[in-house]
Amino acid sequence: MYNLTKRLKNKSLFFTLATIMLISSVSISIITAISIMNISKKIFINNFSISSTKILKQIQANSSDLNDKIISTINTVNNSWAFRRYFSENITDPSELFYVTYNLQQHIKINEQLLNDNYIEMLLVGKNNTIYISNSSLLTTPVSVVKNNVITKIALKNPYRVLYQYNNHGFTSLTKNDSAIVATKVLYDQLTKSPFGVIYMTINEKVFKKLYSNFTTTGNDVAVISSNGTVVSSSINNMIGSKNYNLLNLGKEIKKNHIKYLNITLNKKKCIILSEYMPIYDFYLVNIIDTNKALSDMYNTKQIILICSIIIFITFSILFMVTRKTTAPLRILVKEMSKITECNFNNHINLKGSPEITKLSSSFNYMLDSLNDYVEKLMLAQKKQRKAELSALQMQINPHFIYNTLASIKWLMLKGDKEKTGSTIDSFISLLQNTISDTSETVTVEKEILNLKNYVFINEMRYGEKIKVNFHVFPQCNEYKLPKLMLQPFIENAFFHAFTGDEEGHIHVFISEKSKNLLCEIIDDGIGIDKTELSTLFLSKTSKHKHFTGIGIKNVDDRIKLLYGDKYGVSIKSKPNVGTTVSIVLPIIL
């Protein structure tokens, strides 16, 4: 058991790779199969929707032909003087009545083809309660009931339009048991503009069904819905005459948003909905496609599983043999690499094998050499950094400055100004504590500003208050850290070199956060620096004017770059007789 465990441990990489390959092969096969099926499904649905859209447009075109024939019949009746007299006058003379009815029959002959259809019937009701039926059927609904029917009332409210309305039965013996779409129109005298009757073109629902019956299949149904939600015709018989606001709203949505089709779940079935609006009838022609039924014959699931299994077996077998051969030298390489002790960068590995293994071995040896060089350079850089820091911190207190400060304190005491004497001594003590006693290399912005304020206060006591120093620090910057005595050399330079004579001047210290960096700016309105002198400031590591420290501008800049990188440092802009701006960019450190 122990030997088996040891062997498995030694070959853990091989078994890991074998497991990953098996999982990958299975996953890729499954994902590929599903992706192909989904792509095929999308292509099928897209092509199917295009075909269905063309069919819907063809159905709409065929329905327009039916409408043209009905409009032609209605216009014939409306323009016929014989129909107008027959429905508006009470003709008692038999010969006159025969003359009118004969002409009436002659006028309607041009529409014989439509009226001879057993599924389309014309009923006219005049204002004198006279009726006319286009075939030999009998009126089974009283005239008064016809006049008070809902479709008649709606027609009278829209007298100048041909309206298509659903009725669950016709008005004659031929249509009384059939669902029908009734085209209604109020008939008007063209001269007097007065109505003389109402025409009812009763169209059996089967006429509409003929328009699309050749295009419907299992899972592919059509419904014609009126604007009030009534299904006036459908390939699904139990839907006819019912209200279906869901399909109506879907049809309206497709029309409004100009969508090709909608994917929805209808009655717990995934369906594709296509729709065309029929403005002539004010109907929505809705095509309902059952996705599962439409795609049922498209895929052979068993065949797909079998093909994927064969692909997985072949792929895994090949990868298994290749991996086994490849991992053998890798195990040797891992064993040799594990012998390298920590911090020993001279233990080279020379392994022979495949080009890849040889390359890996030589690359590892090259990495050891590079790492050795890097460590040496890093140690050298650290030495330079420490040297720069020590140079920056050396001679932090200039003896001459101390002498002058003590002399100023003595002068203030002799003058008897106890308050200024005490304040000067306090500032001097605080400054000595923060520069001599405090050995930390970085301080907070708040503490650095306090040191600067003490330094400025002592100078004001010594030289007067002709130079005003203002500090502007963003509150969120107070806790950020920066190298100690980083700003003081620039304040000192502004004090003793930016202003000559007795004129007044201003020094502004701005500390803010910009572009995720700490920006420190010292701005004065002094005499400025010309280009030649400005270019020499970064050449010398020590300042020529030692009023407080011996830290030169280049020393400060080098120190920043060594600590934080080349993108940080000091930049100076100056214009003679205008002033100087010193900008110090530091990283944000808490």
C-alpha positions as CSV (number, residue, x, y, z in Angstrom):
1,M,0.0,0.0,0.0
2,Y,2.9,2.3,0.9
3,N,4.6,1.6,-2.4
4,L,1.4,2.3,-4.3
5,T,0.9,5.6,-2.5
6,K,4.5,6.6,-3.3
7,R,4.2,5.7,-7.0
8,L,1.0,7.7,-7.2
9,K,2.7,10.7,-5.5
10,N,5.6,10.5,-7.9
11,K,3.2,10.4,-10.9
12,S,0.8,13.0,-9.4
13,L,1.5,15.4,-12.3
14,F,0.6,12.7,-14.9
15,F,-2.6,11.8,-13.2
16,T,-3.6,15.4,-12.7
17,L,-3.0,16.1,-16.4
18,A,-4.9,13.0,-17.4
19,T,-7.9,14.0,-15.2
20,I,-7.8,17.6,-16.6
21,M,-7.7,16.2,-20.2
22,L,-10.6,13.9,-19.6
23,I,-12.7,16.6,-18.1
24,S,-11.6,19.0,-20.8
25,S,-12.5,16.5,-23.6
26,V,-15.9,15.8,-22.1
27,S,-16.6,19.5,-21.5
28,I,-15.4,20.6,-25.0
29,S,-17.5,17.9,-26.6
30,I,-20.6,18.8,-24.6
31,I,-20.1,22.6,-25.2
32,T,-19.4,22.0,-28.9
33,A,-22.5,19.9,-29.3
34,I,-24.7,22.4,-27.4
35,S,-23.2,25.3,-29.3
36,I,-23.8,23.6,-32.7
37,M,-27.4,22.7,-31.7
38,N,-28.0,26.3,-30.5
39,I,-26.5,27.8,-33.7
40,S,-28.5,25.4,-35.8
41,K,-31.6,26.3,-33.8
42,K,-31.1,30.0,-34.3
43,I,-30.4,29.5,-38.0
44,F,-33.5,27.3,-38.3
45,I,-35.7,29.8,-36.3
46,N,-34.4,32.7,-38.3
47,N,-35.0,31.0,-41.7
48,F,-38.3,29.7,-40.4
49,S,-39.4,33.2,-39.3
50,I,-38.4,34.6,-42.7
51,S,-40.5,32.0,-44.5
52,S,-43.4,32.5,-42.1
53,T,-43.2,36.3,-42.6
54,K,-43.4,35.8,-46.4
55,I,-46.4,33.5,-45.9
56,L,-48.1,36.0,-43.7
57,K,-47.6,38.7,-46.3
58,Q,-49.0,36.4,-48.9
59,I,-52.0,35.7,-46.7
60,Q,-52.5,39.4,-46.2
61,A,-52.3,40.0,-50.0
62,N,-54.9,37.3,-50.6
63,S,-57.2,38.9,-48.0
64,S,-56.8,42.2,-49.8
65,D,-58.2,40.6,-53.0
66,L,-61.2,39.5,-51.0
67,N,-61.6,43.0,-49.6
68,D,-61.4,44.5,-53.1
69,K,-64.3,42.3,-54.2
70,I,-66.4,43.2,-51.2
71,I,-65.7,46.9,-51.7
72,S,-66.6,46.6,-55.3
73,T,-70.0,44.9,-54.4
74,I,-70.8,47.6,-51.8
75,N,-70.0,50.4,-54.2
76,T,-72.2,48.8,-56.9
77,V,-75.1,48.7,-54.5
78,N,-74.5,52.2,-53.1
79,N,-74.3,53.7,-56.6
80,S,-77.3,51.8,-58.0
81,W,-80.4,54.0,-58.4
82,A,-82.5,50.8,-58.4
83,F,-81.2,49.7,-54.9
84,R,-81.7,53.3,-53.7
85,R,-85.3,53.4,-54.8
86,Y,-86.0,49.9,-53.6
87,F,-84.9,50.6,-50.1
88,S,-86.0,54.2,-49.7
89,E,-89.4,54.3,-51.4
90,N,-92.6,52.3,-50.9
91,I,-93.4,51.2,-54.4
92,T,-97.0,50.0,-54.8
93,D,-97.3,49.9,-58.6
94,P,-96.5,46.3,-59.7
95,S,-95.1,47.4,-63.0
96,E,-92.9,50.0,-61.4
97,L,-91.8,47.5,-58.8
98,F,-90.9,44.9,-61.5
99,Y,-88.9,47.6,-63.4
100,V,-86.9,48.5,-60.3
101,T,-86.2,44.9,-59.2
102,Y,-85.2,44.0,-62.8
103,N,-82.6,46.8,-62.9
104,L,-81.5,45.9,-59.4
105,Q,-80.7,42.4,-60.6
106,Q,-78.9,43.7,-63.6
107,H,-76.8,46.0,-61.6
108,I,-75.6,43.3,-59.2
109,K,-74.7,40.8,-62.0
110,I,-71.2,42.2,-62.3
111,N,-70.5,40.8,-58.8
112,E,-72.0,37.3,-59.5
113,Q,-68.7,35.5,-59.0
114,L,-68.4,36.7,-55.4
115,L,-72.1,36.4,-54.6
116,N,-72.3,32.8,-56.0
117,D,-69.8,31.7,-53.4
118,N,-71.7,29.5,-50.9
119,Y,-69.7,31.0,-48.0
120,I,-70.3,34.7,-48.8
121,E,-73.8,36.2,-48.6
122,M,-75.1,39.7,-49.0
123,L,-78.0,41.0,-46.9
124,L,-79.4,44.5,-47.3
125,V,-81.9,46.2,-45.0
126,G,-83.4,49.4,-46.2
127,K,-84.7,52.3,-44.1
128,N,-88.2,51.2,-45.2
129,N,-87.5,47.8,-43.6
130,T,-87.2,46.2,-47.1
131,I,-84.7,43.4,-47.3
132,Y,-82.6,41.9,-50.1
133,I,-80.7,38.6,-49.9
134,S,-78.2,37.6,-52.6
135,N,-79.2,34.0,-52.7
136,S,-82.3,31.9,-52.1
137,S,-81.9,31.5,-48.4
138,L,-84.4,32.9,-45.9
139,L,-84.0,35.6,-43.3
140,T,-84.1,33.8,-39.9
141,T,-83.5,36.9,-37.8
142,P,-86.2,39.5,-37.6
143,V,-85.4,42.8,-39.2
144,S,-85.8,44.6,-35.9
145,V,-83.2,42.3,-34.3
146,V,-80.8,42.9,-37.2
147,K,-81.2,46.7,-36.8
148,N,-80.6,46.5,-33.1
149,N,-77.6,44.2,-33.4
150,V,-74.3,45.4,-31.9
151,I,-72.6,45.3,-35.3
152,T,-75.3,47.5,-36.8
153,K,-74.9,50.1,-34.0
154,I,-71.2,50.2,-34.5
155,A,-71.7,50.6,-38.3
156,L,-74.0,53.5,-37.7
157,K,-71.4,55.2,-35.5
158,N,-68.9,54.8,-38.4
159,P,-71.1,55.5,-41.4
160,Y,-68.4,56.2,-43.9
161,R,-66.2,53.1,-43.3
162,V,-66.5,49.5,-44.2
163,L,-66.2,47.6,-40.9
164,Y,-65.3,43.9,-40.5
165,Q,-66.8,42.5,-37.3
166,Y,-67.1,39.0,-35.9
167,N,-70.5,37.5,-35.2
168,N,-71.0,34.0,-33.9
169,H,-73.9,33.4,-36.4
170,G,-75.3,34.8,-39.6
171,F,-78.8,36.2,-40.2
172,T,-80.2,33.8,-42.8
173,S,-80.9,30.1,-43.0
174,L,-77.6,29.5,-44.8
175,T,-75.4,31.2,-42.2
176,K,-77.3,30.9,-38.9
177,N,-75.2,28.1,-37.5
178,D,-71.8,29.3,-38.6
179,S,-69.3,31.8,-37.2
180,A,-68.9,34.7,-39.6
181,I,-67.1,37.9,-40.2
182,V,-69.6,40.5,-41.2
183,A,-68.6,43.5,-43.4
184,T,-71.0,46.4,-42.8
185,K,-71.5,49.7,-44.5
186,V,-74.2,52.4,-44.3
187,L,-75.6,53.1,-47.8
188,Y,-75.9,56.8,-48.8
189,D,-77.7,58.7,-51.5
190,Q,-74.9,60.4,-53.4
191,L,-77.0,63.5,-54.1
192,T,-78.9,64.0,-50.8
193,K,-76.2,62.4,-48.6
194,S,-79.0,60.7,-46.7
195,P,-78.8,57.0,-45.7
196,F,-81.1,54.6,-47.3
197,G,-80.0,51.3,-45.8
198,V,-77.3,49.1,-44.4
199,I,-75.4,46.3,-46.2
200,Y,-74.2,43.2,-44.5
201,M,-71.7,41.1,-46.3
202,T,-71.6,37.8,-44.2
203,I,-68.3,36.0,-44.8
204,N,-68.2,32.5,-43.4
205,E,-65.1,32.0,-41.1
206,K,-64.1,29.1,-43.5
207,V,-63.4,31.8,-46.2
208,F,-60.7,33.3,-44.0
209,K,-59.4,29.9,-43.0
210,K,-58.9,29.0,-46.7
211,L,-56.4,31.9,-46.9
212,Y,-53.9,30.2,-44.6
213,S,-55.0,26.6,-44.2
214,N,-52.4,25.4,-46.8
215,F,-49.6,26.9,-44.7
216,T,-50.5,25.5,-41.2
217,T,-48.9,22.3,-39.9
218,T,-48.5,20.5,-36.6
219,G,-47.1,23.1,-34.2
220,N,-47.6,25.9,-36.7
221,D,-50.9,27.7,-36.1
222,V,-52.5,30.9,-37.3
223,A,-55.1,33.2,-35.6
224,V,-56.8,36.2,-37.0
225,I,-57.7,38.6,-34.1
226,S,-59.8,41.8,-34.2
227,S,-58.7,45.0,-32.5
228,N,-61.0,44.2,-29.6
229,G,-59.3,40.9,-28.9
230,T,-61.8,38.5,-30.6
231,V,-60.4,35.6,-32.5
232,V,-62.4,35.8,-35.7
233,S,-60.6,32.9,-37.4
234,S,-58.0,30.3,-36.4
235,S,-56.5,26.9,-37.3
236,I,-57.3,26.1,-33.6
237,N,-61.1,25.7,-33.8
238,N,-61.8,26.1,-30.0
239,M,-60.2,29.6,-30.1
240,I,-62.7,31.0,-32.6
241,G,-65.0,33.5,-31.1
242,S,-63.1,33.8,-27.8
243,K,-61.2,36.8,-26.5
244,N,-57.4,36.5,-26.5
245,Y,-55.9,39.7,-25.3
246,N,-52.5,38.1,-24.8
247,L,-52.0,37.3,-28.5
248,L,-53.5,40.7,-29.4
249,N,-50.9,42.5,-27.2
250,L,-48.1,40.5,-28.7
251,G,-49.3,41.4,-32.2
252,K,-49.4,45.1,-31.2
253,E,-45.9,44.9,-29.7
254,I,-44.5,43.4,-32.9
255,K,-46.1,46.1,-35.0
256,K,-45.1,49.0,-32.7
257,N,-41.5,47.9,-32.3
258,H,-41.0,46.5,-35.8
259,I,-39.8,43.2,-34.4
260,K,-39.4,40.2,-36.7
261,Y,-40.6,37.7,-34.1
262,L,-40.9,37.2,-30.3
263,N,-39.7,34.2,-28.2
264,I,-42.2,33.6,-25.4
265,T,-43.7,30.9,-23.2
266,L,-47.4,30.3,-24.1
267,N,-49.4,27.8,-22.1
268,K,-46.1,26.4,-20.7
269,K,-44.7,25.9,-24.2
270,K,-41.9,27.7,-25.8
271,C,-43.3,29.5,-28.8
272,I,-42.3,31.9,-31.6
273,I,-44.8,34.6,-32.4
274,L,-44.9,36.4,-35.7
275,S,-47.6,38.9,-36.7
276,E,-48.8,41.1,-39.5
277,Y,-51.3,43.9,-39.1
278,M,-54.2,43.9,-41.6
279,P,-55.2,47.6,-41.7
280,I,-58.0,47.0,-44.2
281,Y,-59.8,44.7,-41.7
282,D,-58.3,46.2,-38.5
283,F,-57.2,42.6,-37.8
284,Y,-53.9,41.1,-36.5
285,L,-52.7,38.0,-38.3
286,V,-50.8,36.1,-35.7
287,N,-48.6,33.0,-36.4
288,I,-48.0,30.8,-33.4
289,I,-45.0,28.3,-33.8
290,D,-44.5,25.6,-31.1
291,T,-40.6,25.6,-31.0
292,N,-40.3,22.0,-29.6
293,K,-42.6,20.5,-32.2
294,A,-40.9,22.5,-35.0
295,L,-37.5,21.3,-33.9
296,S,-38.5,17.7,-32.9
297,D,-37.2,16.2,-36.1
298,M,-34.2,18.3,-36.4
299,Y,-31.9,16.6,-33.9
300,N,-31.1,12.9,-33.2
301,T,-30.0,13.0,-29.6
302,K,-28.8,9.4,-29.5
303,Q,-26.6,9.9,-32.5
304,I,-25.1,13.1,-31.1
305,I,-24.3,11.3,-27.8
306,L,-22.7,8.4,-29.7
307,I,-20.5,10.7,-31.9
308,C,-19.4,12.8,-28.9
309,S,-18.5,9.6,-27.0
310,I,-16.3,8.4,-29.9
311,I,-14.6,11.8,-30.2
312,I,-13.9,11.8,-26.4
313,F,-12.5,8.3,-26.4
314,I,-10.2,8.9,-29.4
315,T,-9.0,12.3,-28.1
316,F,-8.4,11.1,-24.6
317,S,-6.5,8.0,-25.8
318,I,-4.1,10.1,-27.9
319,L,-3.6,12.8,-25.2
320,F,-3.1,10.1,-22.6
321,M,-0.2,8.5,-24.5
322,V,1.4,11.9,-25.3
323,T,1.1,13.1,-21.7
324,R,2.6,9.9,-20.3
325,K,5.6,10.3,-22.6
326,T,6.0,14.0,-21.9
327,T,5.7,14.0,-18.1
328,A,8.4,11.3,-17.6
329,P,11.3,13.8,-18.0
330,L,9.3,16.5,-16.3
331,R,9.2,14.3,-13.1
332,I,13.0,14.0,-13.3
333,L,13.3,17.8,-13.7
334,V,11.0,18.5,-10.7
335,K,13.1,16.0,-8.6
336,E,16.4,17.8,-9.5
337,M,14.9,21.3,-9.0
338,S,13.6,20.3,-5.5
339,K,17.3,19.7,-4.5
340,I,18.1,23.4,-4.9
341,T,18.5,24.9,-1.5
342,E,17.1,28.3,-0.6
343,C,19.2,31.3,-1.6
344,N,21.6,29.0,-3.6
345,F,21.5,30.5,-7.1
346,N,24.4,28.5,-8.5
347,N,22.9,25.0,-8.6
348,H,22.5,24.6,-12.3
349,I,20.5,21.7,-13.9
350,N,21.6,19.9,-17.0
351,L,18.9,17.6,-18.3
352,K,18.8,15.9,-21.6
353,G,15.6,14.9,-23.4
354,S,13.1,16.4,-25.8
355,P,13.9,19.9,-27.2
356,E,11.2,21.3,-24.9
357,I,12.8,19.8,-21.8
358,T,16.2,20.9,-22.8
359,K,14.9,24.4,-23.4
360,L,13.2,24.4,-20.0
361,S,16.4,23.2,-18.3
362,S,18.5,25.9,-20.0
363,S,15.9,28.5,-19.2
364,F,16.0,27.6,-15.6
365,N,19.8,28.0,-15.5
366,Y,19.4,31.3,-17.3
367,M,16.9,32.4,-14.7
368,L,19.3,31.5,-11.9
369,D,22.0,33.7,-13.5
370,S,19.6,36.6,-14.0
371,L,18.4,36.3,-10.4
372,N,22.0,36.4,-9.2
373,D,22.6,39.6,-11.2
374,Y,19.4,41.1,-10.0
375,V,20.2,40.4,-6.3
376,E,23.6,42.1,-6.8
377,K,22.1,45.1,-8.5
378,L,19.4,45.3,-5.8
379,M,22.0,45.3,-3.0
380,L,24.0,48.0,-4.9
381,A,20.9,50.1,-5.3
382,Q,20.1,49.7,-1.6
383,K,23.6,50.9,-0.7
384,K,23.1,54.0,-3.0
385,Q,19.7,54.6,-1.4
386,R,21.1,54.5,2.1
387,K,23.9,56.8,1.1
388,A,21.5,59.3,-0.4
389,E,19.3,59.2,2.7
390,L,22.3,59.7,5.0
391,S,23.5,62.6,2.8
392,A,20.0,64.1,2.8
393,L,19.8,63.9,6.6
394,Q,23.4,65.0,7.4
395,M,24.0,68.4,8.9
396,Q,20.3,68.9,9.5
397,I,21.1,71.8,11.8
398,N,23.5,74.4,10.6
399,P,25.6,75.8,13.5
400,H,25.4,79.3,11.9
401,F,21.6,79.0,12.0
402,I,21.8,78.0,15.7
403,Y,24.1,80.9,16.6
404,N,21.8,83.4,14.8
405,T,18.7,81.9,16.5
406,L,20.3,82.1,20.0
407,A,21.4,85.6,19.3
408,S,17.8,86.6,18.2
409,I,16.5,85.0,21.4
410,K,19.1,87.0,23.5
411,W,18.1,90.2,21.7
412,L,14.4,89.6,22.4
413,M,15.2,89.0,26.0
414,L,17.2,92.2,26.3
415,K,14.3,94.0,24.6
416,G,12.0,92.6,27.2
417,D,9.7,90.9,24.8
418,K,8.9,87.8,26.9
419,E,6.1,86.6,24.8
420,K,8.1,86.5,21.5
421,T,11.1,85.1,23.4
422,G,9.0,82.2,24.8
423,S,7.4,81.5,21.4
424,T,10.8,81.5,19.6
425,I,12.3,79.2,22.2
426,D,9.3,76.8,21.9
427,S,9.6,76.8,18.1
428,F,13.4,76.2,18.3
429,I,13.0,73.4,20.8
430,S,10.3,71.7,18.6
431,L,12.4,72.1,15.5
432,L,15.4,70.5,17.3
433,Q,13.3,67.6,18.6
434,N,11.9,66.8,15.2
435,T,15.2,67.0,13.4
436,I,17.7,65.7,15.9
437,S,15.8,63.6,18.5
438,D,13.4,62.0,16.0
439,T,15.4,59.4,14.0
440,S,12.5,58.3,11.8
441,E,13.0,58.7,8.1
442,T,9.4,59.7,7.2
443,V,6.9,61.9,8.9
444,T,3.3,62.8,8.4
445,V,2.4,65.8,6.3
446,E,0.9,67.4,9.4
447,K,4.2,67.1,11.3
448,E,6.3,68.3,8.4
449,I,4.0,71.4,8.1
450,L,4.5,72.0,11.9
451,N,8.3,71.9,11.4
452,L,8.0,74.3,8.5
453,K,5.9,76.7,10.6
454,N,8.4,76.6,13.4
455,Y,11.2,77.3,10.9
456,V,9.3,80.2,9.3
457,F,8.4,81.6,12.8
458,I,12.1,81.6,13.8
459,N,13.1,83.3,10.6
460,E,10.4,86.0,11.0
461,M,11.8,86.7,14.5
462,R,15.3,87.1,13.0
463,Y,14.5,89.0,9.8
464,G,11.1,90.5,10.3
465,E,7.7,89.7,8.7
466,K,8.2,91.2,5.3
467,I,7.8,87.7,3.7
468,K,4.5,86.1,4.4
469,V,4.2,82.3,4.3
470,N,0.8,80.7,3.8
471,F,0.1,77.0,4.1
472,H,-2.8,75.3,2.2
473,V,-3.2,71.6,3.1
474,F,-6.1,69.4,2.0
475,P,-7.5,67.7,5.2
476,Q,-7.2,64.2,3.7
477,C,-3.5,64.8,3.1
478,N,-2.6,65.3,6.8
479,E,-2.0,61.6,7.6
480,Y,0.0,60.9,4.4
481,K,3.7,60.3,4.9
482,L,6.7,61.9,3.2
483,P,10.5,61.9,3.7
484,K,11.5,64.2,6.6
485,L,12.9,67.6,5.7
486,M,11.8,67.2,2.1
487,L,10.1,70.6,1.8
488,Q,12.4,72.7,4.0
489,P,15.2,73.3,1.5
490,F,12.7,74.9,-1.0
491,I,11.2,77.2,1.7
492,E,14.7,78.2,2.7
493,N,15.6,78.9,-0.9
494,A,12.6,81.1,-1.4
495,F,13.3,83.0,1.9
496,F,16.9,83.9,1.1
497,H,17.1,83.9,-2.7
498,A,13.7,84.8,-4.1
499,F,13.5,88.2,-2.5
500,T,16.1,91.0,-2.4
501,G,15.9,94.3,-0.7
502,D,13.2,95.3,1.7
503,E,10.2,94.6,-0.6
504,E,7.4,92.4,0.7
505,G,6.8,88.9,-0.7
506,H,4.6,85.9,-0.4
507,I,5.4,82.2,-0.2
508,H,2.5,79.7,-0.6
509,V,2.7,76.0,0.3
510,F,0.1,73.8,-1.3
511,I,-0.3,70.1,-0.5
512,S,-3.0,68.2,-2.3
513,E,-3.9,64.9,-3.9
514,K,-3.8,64.7,-7.7
515,S,-4.0,61.7,-10.0
516,K,-3.6,59.4,-7.0
517,N,-0.3,61.1,-6.0
518,L,0.7,63.5,-3.3
519,L,1.5,66.9,-4.9
520,C,3.5,69.4,-2.8
521,E,4.0,72.9,-4.4
522,I,6.0,75.8,-3.1
523,I,5.1,79.0,-4.9
524,D,6.7,82.4,-4.4
525,D,6.3,85.8,-6.2
526,G,10.0,86.7,-6.0
527,I,12.6,87.6,-8.6
528,G,12.5,84.2,-10.3
529,I,15.3,82.2,-11.8
530,D,16.6,82.5,-15.4
531,K,16.9,79.5,-17.6
532,T,20.7,79.2,-17.2
533,E,20.7,79.1,-13.5
534,L,17.6,76.9,-13.4
535,S,19.4,74.2,-15.5
536,T,22.3,74.2,-13.0
537,L,20.2,73.6,-9.9
538,F,19.9,69.8,-10.6
539,L,23.7,69.4,-11.2
540,S,25.0,70.0,-7.7
541,K,24.1,67.7,-4.8
542,T,24.7,70.4,-2.2
543,S,23.3,73.9,-1.8
544,K,25.7,76.8,-2.0
545,H,23.6,78.7,0.6
546,K,23.6,77.0,3.9
547,H,21.1,78.8,6.1
548,F,19.6,75.7,7.6
549,T,20.6,72.5,5.8
550,G,23.2,71.3,3.4
551,I,20.6,69.4,1.2
552,G,20.8,70.4,-2.5
553,I,17.9,70.2,-4.9
554,K,19.5,67.3,-6.9
555,N,20.0,65.4,-3.6
556,V,16.3,65.7,-2.8
557,D,15.3,64.7,-6.3
558,D,17.7,61.7,-6.3
559,R,16.5,60.6,-2.9
560,I,12.8,60.6,-4.1
561,K,13.7,58.6,-7.2
562,L,15.7,56.0,-5.2
563,L,12.9,55.6,-2.7
564,Y,9.8,55.6,-5.0
565,G,10.9,55.3,-8.7
566,D,11.7,57.5,-11.6
567,K,8.1,58.8,-12.1
568,Y,8.4,60.7,-8.9
569,G,10.6,63.7,-8.1
570,V,11.1,67.4,-8.2
571,S,10.3,69.8,-11.1
572,I,10.8,73.6,-11.1
573,K,9.2,76.3,-13.2
574,S,10.3,79.9,-13.0
575,K,9.9,83.2,-14.8
576,P,12.1,86.2,-14.0
577,N,10.4,89.0,-12.0
578,V,7.2,86.8,-11.8
579,G,8.1,84.0,-9.4
580,T,9.0,80.4,-9.0
581,T,6.9,77.2,-8.6
582,V,8.5,74.0,-7.2
583,S,6.4,70.8,-7.6
584,I,7.2,67.6,-5.7
585,V,5.4,64.5,-6.7
586,L,5.3,61.7,-4.2
587,P,3.3,58.4,-3.9
588,I,0.5,58.3,-1.3
589,I,1.8,56.5,1.7
590,L,-0.2,56.0,4.9
